[in-house]
Amino acid sequence: MNKSSSLPPRAGKDSSLPISVGEEAISLFAFVDPAEIAKQQLTDHAKEQRLALHCVGSIAAIVGAVPVADFCGVEAERNLGDVAWLTPRVRRHAELLEWAMQSSPVFPVPFGTLYTSLDSLTAFMNAHESTIAGFLRAVTDKEEWELQAAAHFDSPDILDQMACKAWPNWRNLSKGARYMRLRRDKDALLDFGRAEAVALVRELVAELDQFTTDLRRKDPPRRPEPRGSEPIARYALLVAKTDVAAMKERAQEIASRAARQHVAVALSGPWPPFSFRPDLK
């Protein structure tokens, strides 16, 4: 993306973000370190979003102006259900977080977080300045990575291997008896296989502890995986930038070992540290 030498203007009493009262709202993108973000050049996409820095004490908010009608009322219901409307805006929000992460620790905020005025945002920032500033210090020079695991249960060979572990007399049964047992108890067998796969991934992920400053277990995605695999585990890892290369190398080794047990392990990132944010409610 093309860059400009100009930085987001300051929003506040000395240089207010221009909005039409009642027609526009303050859209919050992230909280950042004002001293660090000042080192980063502004992208053309960011300039198009009419961005400003709103500084309160030791923290700053990256904000922009958006039409209230886009997010409230009948028009909002239509917009938020329209993939063609929603997708580019969510993408621009993510691009802005990525831009901010290049120079500053980031307290990311979900798309569509709005305030009616700078005064209401200021009050929120005053109430939570200490917590936000502490989080920014905690994630300085660190990145969030995500590890997901999916297991394969769809082939007869895999089902046979699971049955041997779950049912000690499986090999002694006739083909007909195996067929009837599988028809009757397949759900229980799949539960056994899931538990085995989750335990395997937990043991493997423990090997990444040495490369992380924090690790969170998350709910696996519910969407189906390709080729009949089933999501079984998901972890968020907070990793110092100096340890990322070693962590990725160990993750590749883990993925190779897991594959021999019919479990696919995938690492993605870096992402804004959403998974490690404190609750500000």
C-alpha positions in Angstrom: 0.0 0.0 0.0 1.2 3.5 -0.7 2.2 5.6 2.2 2.1 9.3 3.1 4.4 11.2 5.5 1.4 12.7 7.3 0.2 11.1 10.6 -3.4 11.0 11.9 -4.3 14.5 13.2 -5.0 14.8 16.9 -8.6 14.8 18.0 -9.7 16.8 21.0 -10.2 20.3 22.3 -7.2 21.6 20.3 -8.0 19.9 17.0 -11.5 18.3 17.0 -12.4 15.4 14.6 -14.9 17.0 12.2 -18.2 15.2 12.5 -21.8 16.2 11.9 -23.5 16.0 15.2 -26.4 13.5 15.1 -25.5 12.3 11.7 -22.0 10.8 12.4 -20.5 8.8 15.2 -17.0 8.1 16.4 -15.7 4.7 15.2 -13.0 3.2 17.4 -10.4 1.0 15.8 -7.8 0.5 18.5 -6.0 1.9 21.5 -2.2 2.4 21.0 0.9 4.0 22.5 0.8 7.6 21.2 4.6 7.9 21.2 5.1 4.7 19.2 2.3 5.2 16.7 3.8 8.6 15.8 6.7 6.7 14.1 4.4 5.1 11.6 3.5 6.6 8.3 -0.2 6.8 7.4 -1.5 4.6 4.5 -3.8 5.9 1.8 -6.5 3.6 3.0 -6.2 5.1 6.5 -6.4 8.7 5.1 -9.6 7.8 3.3 -11.2 6.8 6.6 -10.7 10.3 8.1 -8.6 9.0 11.0 -7.5 10.9 14.0 -5.6 10.1 17.2 -7.5 10.9 20.4 -5.0 11.1 23.3 -6.0 10.7 26.9 -3.1 10.5 29.4 -0.6 7.8 28.4 -2.9 6.1 25.7 -4.3 7.1 22.4 -7.4 5.9 20.4 -7.4 5.6 16.6 -10.8 6.9 15.6 -12.7 7.9 12.6 -16.1 9.3 11.7 -18.9 7.1 10.3 -22.6 7.7 9.4 -24.8 6.8 12.3 -27.4 5.4 9.8 -24.9 2.8 8.7 -25.0 1.1 12.1 -28.3 2.1 13.6 -31.9 1.4 12.5 -33.4 -0.2 9.4 -30.5 0.7 7.2 -28.0 -0.9 9.6 -29.9 -4.2 9.6 -29.7 -4.3 5.9 -26.0 -3.3 5.8 -24.9 -5.8 8.4 -26.6 -8.6 6.6 -25.1 -7.6 3.2 -21.8 -9.4 2.7 -20.9 -7.0 -0.2 -21.3 -4.0 2.2 -19.7 -5.6 5.3 -16.7 -7.4 3.8 -14.7 -4.4 2.6 -15.3 -2.5 5.8 -14.2 -5.3 8.0 -11.2 -5.8 5.7 -10.2 -2.1 6.1 -10.6 -2.4 9.8 -8.2 -5.3 9.9 -5.8 -3.5 7.6 -5.7 -0.5 9.9 -4.9 -2.8 12.9 -2.1 -4.4 10.9 -0.8 -0.9 10.0 -0.8 0.1 13.7 0.9 -3.1 14.8 3.9 -2.2 12.7 5.1 0.5 15.1 3.0 0.2 18.3 1.5 -2.3 20.7 -2.2 -2.5 20.0 -5.3 -3.0 22.1 -7.6 -4.1 19.2 -11.3 -3.3 19.1 -13.9 -5.2 17.2 -15.4 -3.7 14.0 -18.4 -1.5 14.6 -17.4 -0.2 18.1 -19.0 3.3 18.2 -19.2 6.3 20.5 -21.7 9.1 20.2 -19.0 11.7 20.9 -15.4 12.3 21.8 -16.5 13.2 25.3 -18.1 9.7 25.8 -14.9 8.1 24.5 -12.8 10.3 26.7 -14.7 9.2 29.8 -14.2 5.6 28.8 -10.5 6.1 28.3 -10.1 7.9 31.6 -11.9 5.1 33.4 -9.7 2.4 31.9 -6.4 4.2 31.1 -4.4 2.1 33.6 -5.7 -1.2 32.4 -5.2 -0.3 28.7 -1.7 1.1 29.3 -0.7 -2.0 31.3 -1.9 -4.3 28.4 0.0 -2.3 25.8 3.2 -2.7 27.9 2.5 -6.4 28.3 2.2 -7.0 24.5 5.0 -4.8 23.4 7.3 -6.6 21.0 4.9 -9.6 21.1 2.6 -11.2 18.5 -0.5 -13.4 18.7 -0.4 -16.6 16.8 -3.2 -19.2 16.4 -2.9 -23.0 16.4 -5.8 -25.0 15.1 -6.2 -28.8 15.0 -8.6 -30.9 13.1 -9.0 -34.7 13.2 -10.0 -37.2 10.5 -12.6 -39.8 11.5 -14.1 -40.5 8.1 -12.2 -43.5 6.7 -12.9 -47.1 7.5 -9.2 -47.6 8.4 -9.3 -44.8 10.9 -12.5 -46.1 12.5 -10.9 -49.5 12.7 -7.8 -48.1 14.5 -10.0 -46.3 16.9 -12.1 -49.4 17.6 -9.0 -51.4 18.4 -8.1 -48.8 21.1 -11.6 -48.3 22.4 -12.8 -51.9 22.4 -10.2 -54.5 23.4 -12.1 -57.5 21.9 -12.6 -55.8 18.5 -10.2 -58.0 16.6 -11.9 -61.1 18.0 -15.2 -60.2 16.5 -16.5 -61.5 13.2 -17.0 -59.0 10.3 -20.7 -59.1 10.9 -20.4 -58.5 14.6 -18.0 -55.6 13.9 -20.5 -54.1 11.5 -23.3 -54.3 14.1 -21.2 -53.0 16.9 -20.1 -50.0 14.7 -23.7 -49.3 13.7 -24.8 -49.4 17.3 -21.9 -47.5 19.0 -20.4 -45.3 16.3 -21.3 -42.1 18.1 -19.6 -43.4 21.3 -16.5 -44.4 19.2 -16.3 -40.9 17.6 -16.5 -39.4 21.1 -13.6 -41.6 22.1 -11.7 -40.6 19.1 -12.3 -36.9 19.7 -11.1 -37.2 23.3 -8.0 -39.0 22.2 -7.2 -36.4 19.5 -7.8 -33.5 21.9 -5.5 -35.1 24.5 -2.8 -35.6 21.9 -3.0 -32.0 20.8 -2.9 -30.8 24.4 0.3 -32.7 25.0 1.9 -31.4 21.8 0.9 -27.8 22.5 2.6 -28.0 25.9 5.9 -28.2 24.0 5.3 -24.7 22.8 5.1 -23.2 26.4 8.8 -22.4 26.3 8.3 -20.1 23.4 5.2 -18.3 24.7 4.5 -15.6 27.3 0.8 -16.6 27.4 -1.3 -19.3 26.0 -5.1 -19.5 25.8 -7.4 -22.4 24.9 -10.3 -21.3 22.7 -13.4 -23.0 21.3 -12.7 -24.6 18.0 -14.5 -23.2 15.0 -17.8 -24.9 14.1 -17.4 -24.7 10.4 -16.7 -28.0 8.6 -13.1 -28.6 7.5 -12.2 -29.9 4.0 -12.1 -33.6 3.2 -14.3 -34.6 6.2 -12.0 -33.4 9.0 -13.5 -32.1 12.2 -12.1 -29.1 14.2 -11.1 -30.3 17.7 -8.8 -27.7 19.2 -7.8 -24.1 19.0 -5.2 -22.2 20.9 -4.0 -18.6 21.0 -0.3 -18.1 21.7 1.3 -14.8 22.7 4.9 -15.0 21.4 7.8 -12.5 21.7 9.0 -11.5 18.2 12.4 -12.9 19.0 10.9 -16.3 19.7 8.6 -16.5 16.6 11.1 -18.4 14.4 11.8 -21.0 17.0 8.1 -21.4 17.8 7.2 -21.9 14.1 10.0 -24.5 13.7 8.7 -26.5 16.7 5.1 -26.1 15.5 6.1 -27.7 12.2 7.6 -30.7 14.1 4.4 -31.0 16.1 2.3 -30.9 12.9 4.3 -33.8 11.4 3.9 -35.9 14.5 0.2 -35.2 14.8 -0.4 -36.1 11.1 0.8 -39.6 11.9 -2.2 -39.8 14.3 -4.6 -38.4 11.6 -4.7 -35.0 13.2 -3.9 -31.9 11.1 -2.3 -29.0 12.9 -2.1 -25.5 11.3 -0.4 -22.3 12.6 -1.5 -18.9 11.5 -0.5 -15.3 12.3 0.5 -12.9 13.4 -2.8 -11.4 14.5 -3.8 -8.4 16.7 -3.8 -9.7 20.3 -7.6 -10.0 20.6 -7.4 -13.2 22.7 -5.4 -11.6 25.5 -7.3 -8.4 26.0 -8.6 -7.7 29.5 -12.3 -7.2 29.9 -13.1 -3.5 30.1 -16.8 -3.8 30.9 
